[in-house]
Amino acid sequence: MNSENRFDVAIIGGGILGTSIAYFLCSSAAQSSNNILLIEQEVDISFHASARNTGKVHAPFLYDPVRKKLIAKAAFLGFNMLKEYCSLKSLSFKQDGVLEVATYDKGLDRLHQYLEWGYTNGLQKNEIQFLEKNEVHDFEPNVKCLGGIYCSKDGSVDYRAVTRELMEDARRFGCKLVTGSKVVSIVRRNLDHNNDDGHITIYTNNGEKFVTKYLINTAGGNAVDIAHGMGVAREYTDLHFRGEYWQAPSEYRDLTKVSIYTVPKHPEYPFLDPHWILRVDGKREVGPNAVPVFSPYAYSWSTNVKYLIPKIFESSKTGARKIFLNRQFLLLASSELKSSLSKTAMINRAREFLPQLSPSSFTQRGTAGIRSSLIDRNGEFVEDTLIIKNENTLHVLNYNSPGATGALPMAAMIVSELIEDGILLSASTSNSPTINSMKNNKKRIWDIAAISDQLRGSSGC
């Protein structure tokens, strides 16, 4: 086999997590002795969830520090890392804050819980505060609610631009990028450290063959399928939810100073009450809903119908079948479907906290994105990110919001652990990555071992 097709580490998936891992792999001290490949099935990276999102850099007050401790800590660490990277790369980053409001009585109790979660997850008291109803009115006169939380440490970026810049850096440091190649088969050999041909062979739909010693699966909506194909995580399945948006007309540009989020009425399910989003490019949007779909790429109804039967058949053999027997879940799902079919239904949900909105003023849909939620054998939604490792593969499953916010520290942790485990050769495990190599600037900005210690120390990894 051509030596150009032999790699030490291959990454499947060119979203923000996969490119962040490639960046740290190639820009760490291991770059001189390790050969890295990233495979993306689409014609370009950042084609799905990494670009089809609100662009928010989420503060970690929404995430239970016990049940979502890994992703919560990653979001906390990710804020400053993203801010620093965007500054160094001249990418847009706005620390614009967010207001989370309660529109029903029990939501007030939830806000107080969020406040405590925020403190536990690392936010300072000068960064997050509870606002009484009248205080919310003074801060945002057009918002109607019973109370709120204002967090100043929340921001907006263009994650597509960040992802592309990370990939460009990785390529400058030597990473090979292959796009337009869908992985169709993976053959895993018995581990043999003396085998120069590697241990895993990857075949694509283009007839390509890549051999690697170690495989990292960050394939997003396809991650579970790839794991299953390698005999991993068979006790889990996934359900997909399409989040849709409507773009607000220019007349609403100055309606609020910050993004407005609402306390979900059913937090045990991945159904979000619509938000009012201020994007980094100045656009305003209402969304998302969470419409159950049958593929991680079902942006259209025709694609959704195509995967209907296969997904139902798959779900019937897993814990997901219990979800579809849950009456409350089905009622909520039907409500989400209604908000997809009816613009008025979607905007009216947002009018609960922004009564000035008029459905007839909205004429343009925003970008739809799809999240894939993991289901265990008991039919329960898995709340935190799940990282499954064996001797020569690593699978990142259930990597949802605030995944983009936490991608850099999550990637740093993964790479640091590969160095610790001897998967990567490195002169020093404490060396930080470098950036701006085109300017010959070797300034060290992050210590990946220290980041990993912070993330694992809080997560118990």
C-alpha positions as CSV (number, residue, x, y, z in Angstrom):
1,M,0.0,0.0,0.0
2,N,1.1,3.5,-0.7
3,S,2.7,5.0,2.4
4,E,0.6,8.1,1.9
5,N,-2.5,6.1,2.9
6,R,-1.0,4.9,6.2
7,F,-1.7,7.0,9.3
8,D,-1.1,6.9,13.0
9,V,-4.5,8.5,13.8
10,A,-7.6,8.8,11.6
11,I,-10.5,11.0,12.5
12,I,-14.0,10.5,11.0
13,G,-16.1,13.6,10.9
14,G,-15.2,17.2,10.0
15,G,-17.3,19.1,12.5
16,I,-15.9,21.4,15.1
17,L,-15.0,18.6,17.4
18,G,-13.2,16.6,14.8
19,T,-11.3,19.6,13.4
20,S,-10.4,20.7,17.0
21,I,-8.9,17.2,17.7
22,A,-7.0,17.4,14.4
23,Y,-5.7,20.8,15.4
24,F,-4.4,19.7,18.7
25,L,-3.0,16.4,17.3
26,C,-1.1,18.2,14.6
27,S,0.0,21.3,16.5
28,S,1.2,19.6,19.7
29,A,4.6,18.2,20.3
30,A,3.5,15.0,18.6
31,Q,3.3,16.6,15.2
32,S,6.8,15.7,14.1
33,S,6.3,11.9,14.6
34,N,2.6,11.3,14.0
35,N,0.7,11.2,10.7
36,I,-2.9,12.4,11.0
37,L,-5.9,12.0,8.7
38,L,-9.4,13.6,8.8
39,I,-12.1,12.1,6.7
40,E,-15.3,14.0,5.9
41,Q,-18.2,12.6,3.9
42,E,-19.4,15.9,2.6
43,V,-17.7,18.1,0.0
44,D,-16.6,20.5,2.8
45,I,-16.1,20.5,6.5
46,S,-18.6,22.0,9.0
47,F,-21.5,20.9,6.7
48,H,-24.0,20.0,9.4
49,A,-24.5,20.8,13.1
50,S,-21.3,22.8,13.4
51,A,-22.7,25.4,11.0
52,R,-26.4,24.8,11.4
53,N,-26.7,26.3,14.9
54,T,-27.4,29.6,16.7
55,G,-23.7,30.5,17.0
56,K,-24.1,31.0,20.7
57,V,-21.2,30.5,23.1
58,H,-23.2,29.1,26.0
59,A,-22.7,29.9,29.6
60,P,-22.9,26.7,31.7
61,F,-25.8,27.6,34.0
62,L,-28.3,25.5,32.1
63,Y,-26.4,22.2,32.7
64,D,-26.7,20.0,35.7
65,P,-23.2,19.7,37.2
66,V,-23.9,16.1,38.2
67,R,-25.8,14.7,35.2
68,K,-24.0,16.8,32.6
69,K,-20.8,17.5,34.4
70,L,-18.4,16.8,31.4
71,I,-20.2,19.0,28.9
72,A,-20.9,21.7,31.5
73,K,-17.2,22.0,32.4
74,A,-16.2,21.9,28.8
75,A,-18.5,24.8,28.1
76,F,-17.1,26.8,31.0
77,L,-13.5,26.2,29.8
78,G,-14.5,26.7,26.1
79,F,-15.7,30.3,26.5
80,N,-12.2,31.7,27.1
81,M,-10.5,29.4,24.7
82,L,-12.9,30.4,21.9
83,K,-12.6,34.0,22.7
84,E,-8.8,33.8,22.6
85,Y,-8.7,31.8,19.4
86,C,-11.1,34.2,17.7
87,S,-9.0,37.2,18.8
88,L,-5.8,35.6,17.5
89,K,-7.5,34.7,14.2
90,S,-9.4,38.0,13.8
91,L,-12.7,36.1,13.8
92,S,-15.9,37.7,15.2
93,F,-16.6,37.1,18.8
94,K,-19.2,39.1,20.7
95,Q,-19.6,38.8,24.5
96,D,-23.2,39.9,24.3
97,G,-24.9,38.1,27.2
98,V,-28.1,36.2,27.5
99,L,-31.4,36.5,29.5
100,E,-33.1,33.3,30.6
101,V,-36.7,34.0,31.6
102,A,-39.5,32.1,33.3
103,T,-43.0,32.4,31.8
104,Y,-44.7,30.1,34.3
105,D,-44.6,29.8,38.1
106,K,-42.5,26.6,38.3
107,G,-40.1,28.2,36.0
108,L,-39.0,30.6,38.7
109,D,-37.9,27.6,40.8
110,R,-36.0,26.4,37.8
111,L,-34.2,29.7,37.5
112,H,-33.0,29.6,41.1
113,Q,-31.7,26.1,40.3
114,Y,-29.9,27.4,37.2
115,L,-28.3,30.0,39.3
116,E,-26.8,27.4,41.7
117,W,-25.8,25.3,38.7
118,G,-24.0,28.2,37.2
119,Y,-22.0,28.8,40.4
120,T,-21.1,25.2,40.7
121,N,-20.0,25.1,37.1
122,G,-17.6,28.0,37.6
123,L,-19.5,31.2,36.9
124,Q,-18.8,34.1,39.3
125,K,-21.5,36.1,41.1
126,N,-20.7,39.2,39.1
127,E,-21.3,37.2,35.8
128,I,-24.7,35.8,36.6
129,Q,-27.6,37.3,38.6
130,F,-31.3,36.8,39.2
131,L,-33.7,39.5,38.1
132,E,-37.1,40.1,39.5
133,K,-40.0,40.8,37.1
134,N,-39.6,44.6,37.4
135,E,-35.8,44.3,37.0
136,V,-36.3,42.4,33.8
137,H,-38.6,45.1,32.6
138,D,-36.0,47.8,33.4
139,F,-33.4,45.8,31.5
140,E,-35.5,44.6,28.6
141,P,-38.7,46.6,28.4
142,N,-40.2,44.5,25.6
143,V,-39.8,41.2,27.4
144,K,-42.8,39.7,29.3
145,C,-42.0,37.2,32.1
146,L,-42.2,36.4,35.8
147,G,-38.5,36.8,36.4
148,G,-35.1,36.0,34.8
149,I,-31.4,35.3,35.0
150,Y,-29.0,37.6,33.2
151,C,-25.6,36.1,32.4
152,S,-22.9,38.4,31.0
153,K,-20.5,35.6,30.2
154,D,-22.4,34.4,27.1
155,G,-21.3,35.1,23.5
156,S,-21.9,34.8,19.8
157,V,-19.5,33.5,17.1
158,D,-19.6,32.0,13.6
159,Y,-18.8,28.4,14.3
160,R,-18.5,27.6,10.6
161,A,-15.7,30.2,10.3
162,V,-14.0,28.8,13.5
163,T,-14.2,25.2,12.3
164,R,-12.7,26.1,8.9
165,E,-9.9,28.1,10.6
166,L,-9.1,25.2,12.9
167,M,-8.9,22.9,9.9
168,E,-6.7,25.2,8.0
169,D,-4.3,25.4,11.0
170,A,-4.3,21.6,11.2
171,R,-3.5,21.3,7.5
172,R,-0.6,23.8,7.9
173,F,0.7,21.6,10.6
174,G,0.5,18.5,8.4
175,C,-3.0,17.0,8.7
176,K,-4.3,15.3,5.6
177,L,-7.9,16.2,4.8
178,V,-10.1,14.0,2.6
179,T,-13.6,15.3,1.8
180,G,-16.4,13.9,-0.2
181,S,-15.6,10.4,1.1
182,K,-18.2,8.5,3.1
183,V,-16.9,5.7,5.3
184,V,-18.8,2.5,4.3
185,S,-16.7,-0.2,6.0
186,I,-14.1,-0.5,8.8
187,V,-12.1,-3.6,9.3
188,R,-10.3,-3.9,12.7
189,R,-7.3,-6.2,13.0
190,N,-6.0,-7.6,16.3
191,L,-3.7,-5.1,18.0
192,D,-0.1,-5.6,16.9
193,H,2.3,-2.9,17.8
194,N,4.9,-4.3,15.4
195,N,2.5,-4.2,12.5
196,D,3.7,-1.3,10.3
197,D,0.5,-1.5,8.2
198,G,-1.6,-0.4,11.2
199,H,-4.6,-2.0,12.8
200,I,-7.7,-0.6,11.2
201,T,-8.6,-0.4,7.6
202,I,-11.1,2.2,6.4
203,Y,-13.0,1.9,3.1
204,T,-14.9,4.7,1.5
205,N,-17.6,5.0,-1.1
206,N,-15.0,6.3,-3.6
207,G,-13.0,3.1,-3.4
208,E,-10.4,4.6,-1.2
209,K,-8.6,2.6,1.5
210,F,-6.9,4.1,4.5
211,V,-5.0,2.2,7.2
212,T,-4.6,3.6,10.6
213,K,-3.2,2.6,14.0
214,Y,-5.9,4.5,15.9
215,L,-9.4,5.6,15.0
216,I,-11.4,8.6,16.5
217,N,-15.1,8.6,15.7
218,T,-16.5,12.2,15.8
219,A,-19.1,11.6,13.1
220,G,-21.9,13.5,14.8
221,G,-25.3,12.1,13.5
222,N,-23.5,9.0,12.1
223,A,-21.3,8.4,15.2
224,V,-23.6,5.7,16.6
225,D,-23.8,3.9,13.3
226,I,-20.1,3.8,13.0
227,A,-19.7,2.6,16.6
228,H,-22.3,-0.1,16.0
229,G,-20.4,-1.2,12.8
230,M,-17.3,-1.8,15.0
231,G,-19.3,-3.7,17.7
232,V,-19.2,-0.7,20.1
233,A,-22.1,0.8,22.1
234,R,-24.7,-1.7,20.9
235,E,-26.8,-1.0,24.0
236,Y,-27.5,2.5,22.6
237,T,-29.4,4.0,19.7
238,D,-30.2,7.5,18.7
239,L,-33.1,9.7,17.8
240,H,-32.9,12.8,15.6
241,F,-34.6,16.1,16.1
242,R,-34.7,18.9,13.5
243,G,-34.5,22.4,15.0
244,E,-36.1,25.0,12.7
245,Y,-35.9,28.8,12.8
246,W,-37.6,31.9,11.3
247,Q,-35.6,35.0,10.5
248,A,-37.0,38.2,12.0
249,P,-37.5,41.2,9.7
250,S,-35.4,44.3,10.2
251,E,-38.3,46.1,12.1
252,Y,-37.4,43.8,15.1
253,R,-33.7,44.4,15.0
254,D,-33.8,46.6,18.2
255,L,-36.4,44.7,20.0
256,T,-34.0,43.5,22.7
257,K,-30.3,44.1,23.6
258,V,-29.5,40.4,24.3
259,S,-30.7,36.9,23.3
260,I,-33.8,35.7,25.2
261,Y,-34.1,32.1,26.3
262,T,-37.0,30.5,28.1
263,V,-37.1,27.9,30.8
264,P,-38.4,24.7,29.0
265,K,-41.6,23.3,30.4
266,H,-40.4,19.7,29.9
267,P,-36.7,19.6,30.6
268,E,-36.6,15.8,30.6
269,Y,-37.1,15.8,26.8
270,P,-35.1,17.5,24.1
271,F,-37.9,19.8,23.2
272,L,-36.9,23.4,23.6
273,D,-39.3,26.3,24.0
274,P,-38.4,28.8,21.2
275,H,-35.7,31.5,21.9
276,W,-35.1,34.9,20.5
277,I,-31.6,34.8,19.0
278,L,-29.2,37.6,18.3
279,R,-26.6,36.3,15.9
280,V,-23.0,37.5,15.5
281,D,-23.8,38.8,12.0
282,G,-26.7,40.9,13.3
283,K,-29.6,38.7,12.3
284,R,-32.4,38.0,14.7
285,E,-34.2,34.6,14.7
286,V,-37.0,32.8,16.5
287,G,-36.4,29.1,17.2
288,P,-35.7,26.3,17.5
289,N,-38.4,23.7,17.7
290,A,-37.4,20.0,17.9
291,V,-39.2,18.0,15.3
292,P,-38.5,14.2,15.4
293,V,-37.0,13.0,12.1
294,F,-35.6,9.7,10.9
295,S,-32.2,10.7,9.7
296,P,-29.4,13.1,10.9
297,Y,-29.6,14.7,7.4
298,A,-33.4,14.9,7.1
299,Y,-33.6,18.7,6.3
300,S,-36.4,18.0,3.8
301,W,-39.6,16.0,4.2
302,S,-38.6,13.8,1.2
303,T,-35.4,12.7,2.9
304,N,-37.3,12.1,6.1
305,V,-39.7,9.8,4.4
306,K,-36.9,7.9,2.8
307,Y,-35.5,6.9,6.2
308,L,-38.8,6.3,7.9
309,I,-39.0,2.5,7.6
310,P,-35.3,1.7,8.4
311,K,-35.4,3.9,11.5
312,I,-38.6,2.5,12.8
313,F,-37.2,-1.0,12.3
314,E,-34.0,-0.1,14.1
315,S,-35.9,1.5,17.0
316,S,-38.2,-1.5,17.4
317,K,-35.2,-3.6,18.5
318,T,-33.8,-1.0,20.9
319,G,-34.7,1.0,24.0
320,A,-36.1,3.7,21.6
321,R,-39.3,1.7,21.2
322,K,-40.2,2.6,24.8
323,I,-40.0,6.3,23.9
324,F,-42.6,5.8,21.2
325,L,-45.0,4.2,23.7
326,N,-44.7,7.2,26.0
327,R,-47.9,9.3,25.7
328,Q,-46.3,12.5,26.9
329,F,-43.5,12.2,24.5
330,L,-45.9,11.7,21.6
331,L,-48.0,14.7,22.6
332,L,-45.0,16.9,22.7
333,A,-43.7,15.5,19.4
334,S,-47.1,16.4,17.8
335,S,-46.8,19.9,19.1
336,E,-43.3,20.3,17.7
337,L,-44.6,19.0,14.3
338,K,-47.4,21.6,14.4
339,S,-44.8,24.4,14.9
340,S,-43.0,23.1,11.9
341,L,-46.0,23.1,9.7
342,S,-47.4,26.4,10.9
343,K,-45.4,29.6,11.1
344,T,-48.1,31.1,13.2
345,A,-47.8,28.3,15.8
346,M,-44.1,28.8,16.0
347,I,-44.1,32.6,16.4
348,N,-47.0,32.5,18.8
349,R,-44.9,30.4,21.1
350,A,-42.3,33.2,21.1
351,R,-45.0,35.8,21.6
352,E,-45.4,34.4,25.1
353,F,-42.4,36.4,26.2
354,L,-42.1,38.9,23.2
355,P,-45.8,39.9,22.6
356,Q,-44.7,42.5,20.0
357,L,-43.9,39.8,17.4
358,S,-46.4,39.3,14.6
359,P,-46.4,36.1,12.6
360,S,-47.3,37.8,9.4
361,S,-44.1,39.8,9.6
362,F,-42.0,36.7,9.3
363,T,-41.4,35.7,5.7
364,Q,-38.1,33.9,5.6
365,R,-37.1,30.6,7.2
366,G,-33.7,30.3,9.0
367,T,-31.3,27.5,8.7
368,A,-32.5,24.1,10.1
369,G,-30.1,22.0,12.1
370,I,-30.4,18.4,13.5
371,R,-29.2,17.0,16.8
372,S,-28.9,13.3,17.5
373,S,-29.8,12.3,21.0
374,L,-28.6,9.0,22.5
375,I,-31.1,6.6,24.0
376,D,-30.1,3.8,26.4
377,R,-31.6,0.3,26.6
378,N,-34.2,1.5,29.1
379,G,-35.6,4.1,26.7
380,E,-34.1,7.0,28.6
381,F,-32.3,10.0,27.0
382,V,-28.6,10.0,27.8
383,E,-27.8,13.4,29.2
384,D,-24.1,13.9,29.0
385,T,-21.5,13.3,26.3
386,L,-20.4,9.7,26.2
387,I,-16.8,8.9,25.3
388,I,-16.1,5.2,24.7
389,K,-12.5,4.0,24.3
390,N,-10.9,0.6,23.7
391,E,-7.3,-0.2,22.8
392,N,-7.3,1.4,19.4
393,T,-10.6,3.3,18.9
394,L,-12.3,6.2,20.6
395,H,-16.0,7.1,20.0
396,V,-17.6,10.4,21.0
397,L,-21.4,9.9,21.2
398,N,-24.2,12.2,22.2
399,Y,-22.2,15.3,21.4
400,N,-24.9,18.0,21.4
401,S,-25.3,21.6,22.6
402,P,-23.2,23.1,24.1
403,G,-20.8,20.9,22.1
404,A,-19.5,23.7,19.9
405,T,-18.8,25.8,22.9
406,G,-16.8,23.0,24.6
407,A,-15.1,21.6,21.5
408,L,-11.6,23.0,22.1
409,P,-11.3,21.8,25.7
410,M,-12.9,18.5,24.9
411,A,-10.4,18.0,22.0
412,A,-7.5,19.0,24.2
413,M,-8.6,16.4,26.8
414,I,-8.9,13.7,24.2
415,V,-5.4,14.4,22.7
416,S,-3.8,14.7,26.1
417,E,-5.1,11.3,27.1
418,L,-3.8,9.8,23.8
419,I,-0.4,11.1,24.7
420,E,-0.7,9.8,28.2
421,D,-1.8,6.4,27.0
422,G,1.2,6.2,24.6
423,I,-1.0,6.3,21.5
424,L,0.9,9.4,20.3
425,L,4.6,9.9,20.4
426,S,5.6,13.1,22.1
427,A,8.8,14.6,23.5
428,S,6.8,16.2,26.3
429,T,3.2,15.8,27.4
430,S,3.2,19.3,28.7
431,N,3.9,21.2,25.5
432,S,1.2,23.5,24.4
433,P,-0.1,23.8,20.8
434,T,1.0,26.6,18.6
435,I,-0.9,28.8,16.2
436,N,-0.1,31.4,13.5
437,S,2.6,29.2,12.0
438,M,2.4,31.1,8.7
439,K,3.8,34.1,10.6
440,N,6.4,31.9,12.2
441,N,4.8,32.8,15.6
442,K,5.4,29.9,17.9
443,K,3.7,31.4,20.9
444,R,2.3,28.8,23.2
445,I,-1.2,29.6,24.3
446,W,-2.7,26.5,25.8
447,D,-1.3,23.7,28.0
448,I,-3.4,20.7,26.9
449,A,-2.4,18.6,29.9
450,A,-3.6,21.3,32.3
451,I,-6.9,21.7,30.3
452,S,-7.3,17.9,30.5
453,D,-6.7,17.9,34.2
454,Q,-9.4,20.6,34.7
455,L,-11.9,18.8,32.6
456,R,-11.3,15.3,34.0
457,G,-11.1,16.6,37.6
458,S,-14.7,17.9,37.4
459,S,-16.1,15.1,35.2
460,G,-14.6,12.1,36.9
461,C,-13.3,10.8,33.5
